[in-house]
Amino acid sequence: MRVAFVADHTVHHDSRPESAERLDRLAGLLTERGHDVSVLCSQWWEGDVDEFEHDDIDYVAVTDDPGDWKFPVRVPGALHEVAPEVVHAFGPPSHLAAARVGALGDTAFVSDVFDAPDRGVLADRCLRVAAGGGPVVVPARTVATALREAGVPAAALTTLGNPIEMERIRTTDPEPCGDIVYSRRLDEDANLESLLLALAEFREYDWGATIVGDGPERANYERQARDLRIDDRVEFVGEKDVSERIALFKDAHVYVHTARRTTFATDLLRALACGCVGIVEYHAQSSAHELVEQEPRGFLATNDEEITERLAEAADIPREDVSERFADHDETTFAETYLDFYRAGGAGYD
């Protein structure tokens, strides 16, 4: 089938939202299955050409620059030129509504809201327009709650988390890692200090910790580890790609998530599937707690003292190999779920 994604930003732009990764993974999964995929976006490639093919995906420039106010104005016309069977929109409410307007006739329509949008009368109205055309897919219950408050009917909302690579998890060999692992961009929302303070109180145990990720706060966190006199047990290894992170998770015993803001904790899910015990510090603007609330090998904490207690409890839980409980989060299921949405909206099976 012919699928057109509408998204101002892609993974190829310098500045990109988390939703760009989700779109890119879905687009790649669809092309692997033989579907024709176009992405209507702001131009990110060089040259004076309106269309550019990359990795079997056709990118169509709606505007020259990301963030241009004209993007939603031009979306309906751009969709008319592409003539897809499915329109799948990502982005702010105005972009979703514009894509809904462009998806006329029997075109299937799906909107994806990755993060809770800024509220306002116009934004709320745009969200309701988008929801009138087909399912609104969100990655977590926290986002669904925000959309219900904006007036989106609960019946229109479907929760579908980010996918994980189960086959890669099953076949990847472990690489040496600390007993405790943390992975995230080390920015102001990382809140790694909660884990470092907890580890400082965990001295009586024999442990090592691996911190995966880089960012503007890395030097500050390394200094904190030195000040707490745990730098001999904490290793900062910088950025790692997905395969490298999975290899580390398969050797670790506990994965700790302390970030203040996370729309969907994909690495936490990968670590749980790799057999790690999960410890999540609860924050109102993070959905990470949703992954461990019903997980027998998961714990919640509200501060660094409780993280220390949970680490002690986790130490008594035996290590586990690949956890097939998370197989339904695989990329295959992720892609097939979206294809079911498209078909339910009237798109063909070809």
Buried (B, 14 or more C-beta within 10 A) or exposed (E): BBBBBBBBBBBBBEEBBBBBBBBBBBBBBBBEEEBBBBBBBBBBEEEEEEEBEEEBBBBBBBBEEBEBEEBBEBBBEBBEEBEBBBBBBBBBBBBBBBBBBBBEEEBBBBBBBBBBBEEEEEBBBBBBBBBBBBBBBBBBBBBBBBBEEBEBEEEBBEBBBBBBBBEBBBEBEBBEBBBBBBBBBBBEBBBBBBBBBBBBBBEEEEBBBBBBBBBEBBEBBBEBBEEBEBBEBBBBBEEBEBEBBBBBBBBBBBBBBBBBBBBBBBBBBBBBBBBBBBBBBBBEEBBBBBBBEEBEBBBBBEEBEBBBBBBEEBBEEEEEEBBEEBBEBBBBEBBEBBBEBBBEBBBEEE
